[in-house]
Amino acid sequence: MVGSLSGLPQAQVQENGRDPGVSILVCGYNDLVELTLQALEAFGRRAVVVAPDLPPHLEEQWQYLQADPRQPGVLQRAGIERIRVALLLEDDDQANFELALLIRDLNPQVRVVSRLFNHSLARYLDSVLPQHFSLSVAALAAPAFALKAVSDEFVGYFELPQLEAQPATLPPELADPAYFVSDRETTLWNVVELTIGYNSRLLHMPLSELEETFGARVLFHYPVDGLSDFSKQRVFDDFDHEAELLEGDRVLVICDPRAYLQLLERNGRRGSSRAQRWASGQMQDKRQQRQGRSLGRGSLGSWLRRGVQGLLQVKPIVRTLTFTLGAMLVLGVINFRMIGKPLIDGLLLTIVVLTGGYGDIEAFQQPETPLGAKVLAVMMTLVGAALVGLIYGLVTDKLVSSRFGLGRAARMPKEDHVVIAGLGRLSYLVLQLLRQMGYEVVVVDPNSENPLLEAAEREGAVVIRGDYALASTLQQARIQGSRCLICTTPDDLTNLETALTAHSLQPGIRTILRVTDPELAARMQRHMQTLGISYSATGLGARAFATAALVGSVYGTLAWQGETLLVTLLEVSADCHYLGLSLRQLAQDYDLVILLHRSRPGKPCVFPKIWQKEGKTPLKEGDQLYVMGTVESLIRLTQGRPLPPELYQVRLLEYRNPYFEEDILSALSFYARLPKTALKPLLRCLPAVVSPPLPRDKAIKLARQLRKMSTEVQVFAQAQPDHRIPAAMNENSESNLN
């Protein structure tokens, strides 16, 4: 048993038969820490935990020090000088901020991964502190909750930072911390799932052509032709990139926001979804930000650009009033010019008329004044009275809302809105994403003192203060007409009770539940599918923190098909066990998707085609790889345990048309590297295995070729030797695979 160090002033963390050298420090204790420790254990690594309050069961599992980690002496007793990675997982940003600076003083070489909710502070520390990386549990999980609430095809998104290395010291232009209010240069990528419809213009398009046309990467292909013997060990199976898309096929694709909308339009969708428009707008916003920075902050062009954007973003009523007022001014000046008034006098008299001063103008009382001018003046007076009243009302509403905090109540939506039960950090970020997409949101929270309620109202959400599990409260939120219910309270049972109440009021409503324990969330997803979707935000965050500590910086998390996919950075060093592997070997051995490969010198390669010549590129010291993989894949990578190679074979059941016999033999001869005469006896004793062991993509390609020749075929894994197959066909020759 690992004992407490609190009573040993000069003690170091001891092995005690468990770990010869702990190099990971975890500061704080909460649900996230407990799940992160489990994730670290899955990676085969141990950690020392330092926190003032620790549960009794921790003594039996982990090395620990029960004390305040913000004291230099405590960290020294924990062995900070030999720690290589520090995970700062306190619930409070202030505590993690202080710890990051203290640890940097005590050990400048340690890699620090901080939990920070404040986005500006996180990016500032990442820029000024070497080997510092920030993550937020709420920011990692919010896209999964928000996007699943409004879209079945939009899986998620992630952002990759600038490809150029960031300077370790603070550059002059960053001297003002306010600079960090705007986003850094990033590349936004959407992950979407498409189902090919009967009216899709993607029908019969090869997957390779789809990737070339839209600059995308296909992650997975679900064909409807029955040739889908997927591996039980892998998530990202090899597939035939030359396969044509058929009606009913599903593909998982990574693409930029513009290509996303183009794909939807080609697939028979017109991009009317607000989530789709929002996804496309992210790229436009970033492009405008880059253009704005290039113009300069104080330049005339920048000022004009911000002015035009401000006019376009105001409320429609304000734009209407501005246009009407301008039109009335122009008509008034023209009207007074017709009766001989100078331009300046005409402008002044127009303003008088618009403000109700028609009776004081002698010019309109003269007999020679045209009737049309008098009628126009009367109309302008009436329109002006209405305009003045509306303007006074808008100004008063703005003053009351901003100065006295009144009048902020949003209109209760009738239908197609999203109801959020419980307002915390996670649900507030979900609320912001939904509002950016243009969806109306109703928040239900019983705590009137919650400071986020006021922020939610400023975001335009309707706030109801009441018990979310009561039917009357949900009816007040108009749950019957809502699009989705998101339950994000800290208590799992309360979320479940709220979801059940919502289903009693509106059977079949889409519900998303926050569940603390990731294993419980997975079980609920398997056995309670009718209730909705269950996500563990803490589980997503714990896996990301463990990966950031042991593998590389994490740039996104995605929940897909019951798996947690992480986007992370691999930096190839001299002691990496995968140094010298080819890109294709790395992807196949560890079930990874290579998103970007950068080798110095040379330009970065986005979505390298590892199934072609690019896949033979060897990894060299200093290379950088952005990869996507599951936690299990990354664990295998850190431990150097590649997956065993999986080979597939093709079984020919029958062929109906003897006309294709020669073509069938030619295809089999190409893959088996045997003459047709040696293969011809197989066609006389069907069913028979007609291929050597092949990679999955090659086996499926052969099967599809045979199907075009009026045959019935089957693809199966882990092939067993068949006595009717010539011995040479069981040899796994590399020449057969390329």
N, C-alpha and C positions, 0 to 999 in steps of 0.2 A: 504494500500500500504506500502511496506517495504521501508523505506527511506535510503539514503546514510549515511554512518558513517564518511565520509571524513572530515566533518566539526566539529566533536565532538571528541576532543583529548582524553578524558578519557572514551568514551562510550564503552559499550559492545554490542554485538549483541542482539537485543531485539526481543521479541516474536511478538508483533504487531498483535496478533490474529491469527497467522499462525502456529507457531510451539512452543511448550512449552520448548523445549530444543534441540538446534542444536548441534549434536556431530560429524558432518562431515565437514571437511575443504577441499575446492577445491582451488588450487592455479593455476592461469592462466586463460586465456579465448581464445578459438578457437573452431573450429567445433567439436573436440573431447570432449571438456568440455560441450558444449551445449547438445550433445547426451548423455553424461554420466549423466548430471543432469536429463535428461528425464528418463534414466534408474533407477536412484536413486528414482525418484518420483514414478515409477512403483513399486519399492520395498516398497513404503510407507514411505520413509525417506527424510528429508530435509537437505540442506547443506548451508553453508555460502561460498560465492565466494570472493576471494581476487585477484585482478589483477589491473594493472595500467590503462588499457583501457577496458572499458566495454560498450556494446551497450545500448541504452536508454531503450529498451523493458525489460531488465533484472530487472529494478526497480519494475516492476509490478509482477514479478514471484518469485524472489529469494532474500534472504538476501545477502547483498554484502558489500564490502569495497573496494573503488576505491583507491588503493595505491600499492606500490611495496611490495610484500610479503617477500622479502629478508631482510626487516628491522625488527629487533626484536620488536620494538614498535608497528609496524603494526600487527604482529601476536598476540601480547598481547591484543591489542584492539579487535581483532577478537575472543578472548576467547580461546587461545591455551591451557590454563591450563585445560579446561574441554572438549577439543576435544578428541575423541577416535580414529578417523580414519582421516588421511590426504592423499588426492589425489594430487600428484604433476604432473600436466599435461601440463606444459609449453612445447613449441616446441623445446627448447634448452636443451641439456643434461647438460650443465654447470649450468644453472639456477636451474634445478631439483636437481643436486648434491649439490649445496650450500644450497638449502632449506632443503634437507634431514638432513644434519648435523646441521643446525640451529634449526630445529624442535626437533631433538634428544636432543639438549641442553636445550630447553625450556620445553619439556615434554617427559621424557625418556620412558613413558608408552604408548605413542600413537603408533598406527599401521600406518606405512607409506607405501603407494603404489606409486612407482615412475615410470614415463614414461622415459625409457632410451633406446636409440638405440644402444649405445656402449655395446656389449655383455660382454666383459671382465670387464668393470666397473660395469655393473649391477650385475654380479655374485660375484664380490669382495664385493660390498656393502651388498648384501644379506647374505654374510658369516660373515661380521664383525659387522654389525648393527643388534641388536635384533629387532624383529617385523618389518623387512623391506622386501618388496617384489617388484621386478621389472618386468615390462611388456613393450613390444614394439609393437606398432600398426603394424608396418611393418612386424615384425617377426611372429605375430599372423595371419596375413592375407596372407603372401607370399605362404605358402603351398597350400592354396585353389586356388590361381591363377596359380601357377606352375603346380600342379598335374592335374588340370582340363584341362590345355592346351594340355597335352600329353596322358591322360589316362581317360577312362570312368569308369573304375572299381576301381581305386585307389582313395578312398574318402579323405584320409589324414592320419596323424600320430600324435602321441603325445608321450612325454617322462615323465616318473614318476621318481622323484629323489630317492636317497638312502632311504631305509626303516628305517635305524637307524637315530636317532635324531642327528642333526648337533650341534656341540658345539657352544655356544654363544660367546666364546672368540676365538681369532686367535690362532690356534695351531702352534707349532714351525715350522713345515714343510711348512707353508704358509707364512712365514716371507717375502719371495720374491714375490712381486706382479706378477712377470712373471709366477709364478706357474699357474695362472688362464688362461693362454693361452690354456691349454688343458682342455677338457670337464670333468665335474664331472661324477661320476658313475651314470648312468641313465639306465632305462629300456625302450627300444623303442617298441612301439606298432603301428602296421599298422591297418587302418580301410579300408576294401575292400568290394566291392559288387560283388558277383559272380552270374552268370546266368548258370544254369545247362543245358549243351548241350546233344545232343543225344549220343555223344561218351564219355561222362564223366564217369569216374570210381567212381564218387560220387553218381551215380544213385542208388536209393533205400537204401542209407545209412541213418539211423536215425540221426536226428540232435544231439542227445546226443552222438552218436558214433563219429560224426564229431568233437565235442568238446573234447572228450576224446583222440581221435587219434592225433589231431593237437595241443592240448593245447590251444584251442581257445574259444571264447565266441560268440555265435550267438546273435546279437542284434535284428534282425528282420527277419521274414520269410514271403515271399510273395508266397503263394501256388497258383498253377494253377487249383486246383480242385474246385474253386468256393466258398470254405468255408473261405472267407476272409472279414467278416463283421467287418471292423476295427472301433475302437472307434474314435469319433470326438473330444474327449477331450484329448486323450493321444497320445503320439508318440511311446512309447515302450509298445505295447500291450503284454499281455501274449500269448504265443503260445505253442502248443503241442511239447515238446522236444522229444517225441517218434515218431513224424511224419517222414515218409520217404521222401527223396528228389526225386522229379519227374522232368521229362524233362520240361524245361521252368520255373521252380521255381527260385526265386531270394532270396538270403540270404545276409544280411549285417553282416560281421564277424570282430571281433577284434582278431589279432594274432600277433606273433612276425615275423620279416622279413623272417626267414628261413621257418616257417610254411606257410607263404604267398606264397612263390615259390612252395612249395610242393602242396598246394591247387590248384594253377594254373596248375601244371603239371598233377595232378589227374583229373582236370576238362577239360583236353584236350589241355591245353596250355603248351608250352615248355619253358616258361620264357624267350622268346627272347626279350621282351620289355626292352628298356633301363631303363625305370622307375622301372621295376621289379628288374633288376639287381642292380640298385642303392639302392632300398629298402633293398635287401638282404645284400648289402655291408655295410650298416650302422652297422649292428650287428657285422660283421667281423672286421670293423675298431675299434669299441669299445672294442672288445675282444683283439685285438692287442695292444691297448692302455693300457689295464689293465695288460697284460703280460709284456709290456715294463716298466711300473712303478714297477712291482714286481722284475724285473731284476736289477733295479737301474740305475741311470743316468750315472754313471761313470764306470760301469762294462764292461768287454770285451764282454759279451753276448749282452748287449744293443747296443754297438758300432757295432758289427757284424750284428745285426738285422736291425739297421737303414741303414747300408751299403747295405745289400741285398735289402731292400725295395727301397732304392734310385736307385739301378741298374734296378729294375723292373719297376720303374715309369718314366725312361728317355724316350726320343723319340725313335721310332722304328729305325730311321736312325742311331742314335748314337749306339744302341745295335748292329745293323748290321755291322757298321764300327769296333766296338770293337771286335766282333767275327772274322771278316775277318782278322784284323791285328794280332790277336792272332794266327790264323791258319797259316798265312804267316810266322810268327816268328818260329813256330814249324817246318814247312816244311823246312825253311832255315837252321835251326840248323841241322836237319837230313841230308840235302843235303851236307853240308860242312863236316859233320862227315864221309860221304861216300868217300870223297876225302882226308881223313886223318887229318882234322883240329880238334884241341881241342874244347871243349864245349864253353869256353869263347870266343875264336877266332871265332868260328862259329856264335855265337850270334852277335858279333861285325860286321863280314862280312855280315850277313843277314841284319842288319840295313843299312849298306852301299848300298847293292843291292836295298833294298826297297826305298831308297832315290835317286836312279838313279846313283850310283857309279860303275856300272858293268865294265866300261872300265878300271878302275884303279886296277883291281884284276888280278894279274899274274897267279893265280892258274887256272883260266879258259882259259888261253892262252897256257897251256901246251898240247902237243899232247896226253899224256896219260889220260887226263881228259875225263871221259865218256860223250857221247853225251847227255844222259838223264839229267845229271847235268847241262850242258850248256843250254839246252832247258828250264829246270825248272828255272834257274837263269834269263833267258830272260823274262819268264812269270812273275816272281816275280818283275822284274824291271818295267814292264808295269802296273801290279796291284798296285805296290807301288806308282807310279806316280799319279794314279787315287786316291788312298787313301790320299796321302798328299794334293792333291788339294781339296778334300772334307773336310778334317780336317781344312785346312786353311780357307775355306769358312765358316764352322760352327763357328769357333772361331771368325772370323771377324764379322759375323752376331751377335753373342752374345755381343761382345764388342760395336758394333755400337748401338744395341738396349738398352743396360744397361747404357752406358756412355753418349751417345748423344741423347737418346730418339727417335731414328729412327728405322725403319724396323719392327714396331710392328703390322702393318696392317695385319689382318687376311684375309684369302681367302673368297671371297664372295660365300656363298653356293648356289647351284643350286636348291635344293628342300629339303623337309622334315625338314626345319628349322622353328624357331619361331621368329616372328617379334614383337618387343616391341616398342610401341609408347610412348615416354616420359620416361626420366630416372630420378628417384628420389630414395628415400630410399626404398620404397616398391618394385619398379621394379628392383632395384639393387639386392635385396635379391632373387627375382624371377629369375633373371639372374643367380645368383650363383647356385641356385637349379637346373636349367635347364642344366647348364654346368656340374655340378656334375653328372647328369644323362647321359651326353654324347651328348646332343643335341646342334646343332649349333644355334647361336642366332644373329640376326641383330637388332641393336638399332637405332631408328630414333629420333633425338632431334635437335631442331633448335638453342639451346643455346650453342654456341661454348665455352663459359666460364664455363660451368657446370663442376665442378671438378670430378664428377663421370664418365665422359666420358673416362678419362684416365684410371680409375680403371676398367671400362668395357672392354677396349682394353686389359688390362693385364689379364683379365679373358678369353680372346680369342674370344670376340664378335667383330663383324663387326659394326663399328659406321658410320652412315650417318647423316651428319649435314644438316637438311632441314625441311621443314614444313610437318608434318606427315599427314595432311589432303589433301595434293595435290596428285593427281593420279600419277604424274611423280615421286614423291619421293617414293611412295609405289612400283611403277614399278622398280625403282632402287634397292629397297630391295627385288625384285623378289617375290612379294606377291603371284603371280599366282602359284608358286610351293611350298609355305610355308605350314606348318602344322597348324599354328594357329597365330592369331593376338591378342596381349594383349595391350589394351589401358589403360594406367595408368596416364594420364596427370591430373593435378589438376582441370581442367575444364570439367564438365560433357558434355556440348554441343560439345566441341572439340572431346571428346571420341566418342560421337555419330556420329559426322560428319566423323571422321576417319573410323569408322566401316562401314558406308554407302559407302564411297569411296572404301573400300576394297571389299565389296560385289558387287559393280559395276564392279570391275576388275576380281574378282573370285567368282561367285555366290555360296553360300553355304559354304563359308570358316568359319571355327570355329573361333569365336571371343569372347573375354572376356573383359568386360567393367568395369572399376572402376567408381562407382557412389557414391557421397558423402552421400546423404540422403538414409538411409536404406529402408524407405517406398517407395521412388521412385524406388529403385532397385527392390523391390518386385513387384511393379506394372509393371515395364518393363519386369520382368521375366514372369509375367502372360500374358501380352498383346503383347509383342514383342519378342516372342520366336525364330522367324526366324532370328532375328538379332544376337542372341548369348546369352551368360550368363552374368548376371549383378550381381556384388558383391559390397557391401559397406564395404571397409576396415575400415573406421572410425566407422561404426556401429558394426562390429565385435569387434573392440577394446573397444568401449564404454561399451558394455555388459560385456566384460571381466574385465574392471576396476571396474565397479559397483559390480560385483560378488566378486572380490578380496577384495573389501572394506567391504562387508556386510556378505559374506558367508565363503569364505576361499580362499587360494591361487589357482590360475588358472594355469593349466599345458598344456592346449591346447584348441583350438577352431576349430570346423569343420562345414562346410556348407553342409547340406544334406537335399534334398527334401524340400527346401525353409525354413528350420529350421536352427538355430544356436545352435549347441551342444557345451557345455562347459564341460571340465574335471576339477573338482575342489576337494579340500580337505575339508572334514568335520571332525571337532574335537569335540567329545562329551564331554560336560561339565556338571556340576551339574545343571545349569539353562536352559539347552536345553529342549525344549518341547518334543523332540523325544527321550529323555532318557527313556529307558525301552521298547521301541518299538522293535519288532523283525525285522530282516533284510527284511523279506518278506513284513511286514507291511509298513516299510519305503519306499521300492521300489514301492509298489502298491499305497500307499496313495499319493505319490508325483511324480509318473511317473519318477523314476530314475533307472539307471543301476548301480549296485554296482560292481566296478571293483576290488576292493581290500578291505579287512577288516582286521584290526589289533587290537587285544585286548591284553593287558598286564595282566598277562604273557601269552605267547603263540606265535606261529609262525603266520605270516601273511597268510591269505587265499586269493589267487588270484582267481578271478571269482567264488565266492561262489555260489553254486547251491541252490538258495533261494527257488526253487520249491520243494526241497527235505527237508531232516531233517535240513540241515544247515540254512534254512530260518527261523527256530524257535529260532535261537540264539538271545538273548536280547542284546540291546546296553547298555553298562556300561560306567560310567564316565572314561575318559581317552582313550576310543576307537578312532581309526582313520579310516576314510572311504574315499577312492577315488571313486568318483561317476561321472557319465555322465548324463547330463540332459539339458533340454532347459532352457532359461531364465525364462519362465513362471513357470516351475517346481521349480526352485530355489526361485522365488518370493513367491510361495506358501509355500515353506519350511521355509523361514525366518518369514513369517507371521502366520505359524501354521494353514494353511487352506488346509487340505487334500482334495483330489478329492473324490467325492461321489463314493461309490462302484458301479461298473457296472456288471450286471448279464446278462447272455444270456440263451436262451432256444433253443431247437431243435424241429422243426416241421417235422413230418413224412408225406410225400406227398403220397407215394404209395410203395408197395413192390410187386415184380413181381413173386417171387418164394415161394410158400407156404412151401417148404422144410425148409426154414430158419426161420419159424415162432417161433419155440421154442428158437432159438438162439437170435432172436430179443427181445423176452420177457425177456430172461435172462439178456441181456445188459441193457434194460430199468429198470429191477428190481434192478440191482446193483446200478444204479445212483439215482433212486427214493426211494430206501429203502422200496419198497412195494412188496407184493407177486404178482406172475404172474397172478393170477386169477383176481386181481383188475385192471390189466393193459390190459388184453385180450380184453375187450370191445372196447378199443381205436382202435384196429386194424380193427374193423368192421365199423368204421365211419371216414375213412381218407378223407381229410387231418386233422391232429390233432396234438396239442402240446403234446409231449410225454416225456418231461423232466422237472424237477423242475428248478428254476433259478440256474445257475451254473456260475463259473468263465469262462472266454472265453476259456482258454486252455482245461478245462474239457468238455465244450460243444462241441468244435471242435473234441476232442478225441472221444466222443460218436458218433458224426456225421460220423466220418471216420469208426468207427466200423460198423455202420449200413450200410454204403455204400458198404462195403465188402460183405453184405448179399443181394445184388441185390435190394437195396431200393433207393428211391429219397428222400433226406432230405434237410432241410434249417436251417441255424443258424441265429438267429436275436437277436438284443439287445433290452433292455428296454421292456421286455416281459409284455404283458397284461394278466390278468387272463382269463382263458378259462373255460367255464362252463362244458366242457367235461373232464377236468382234475380233478382227485380226489383232495380234499382239501389239503391232506398231501403233494402233489407234489409242492404246492406253498410255502411251508415253507422253508426258507433258513437255513437249518441245517448245522452246521460246520462239522458234521460227514459225510456229502455227499461230501465234498470238498477235503478230504485228503485220 
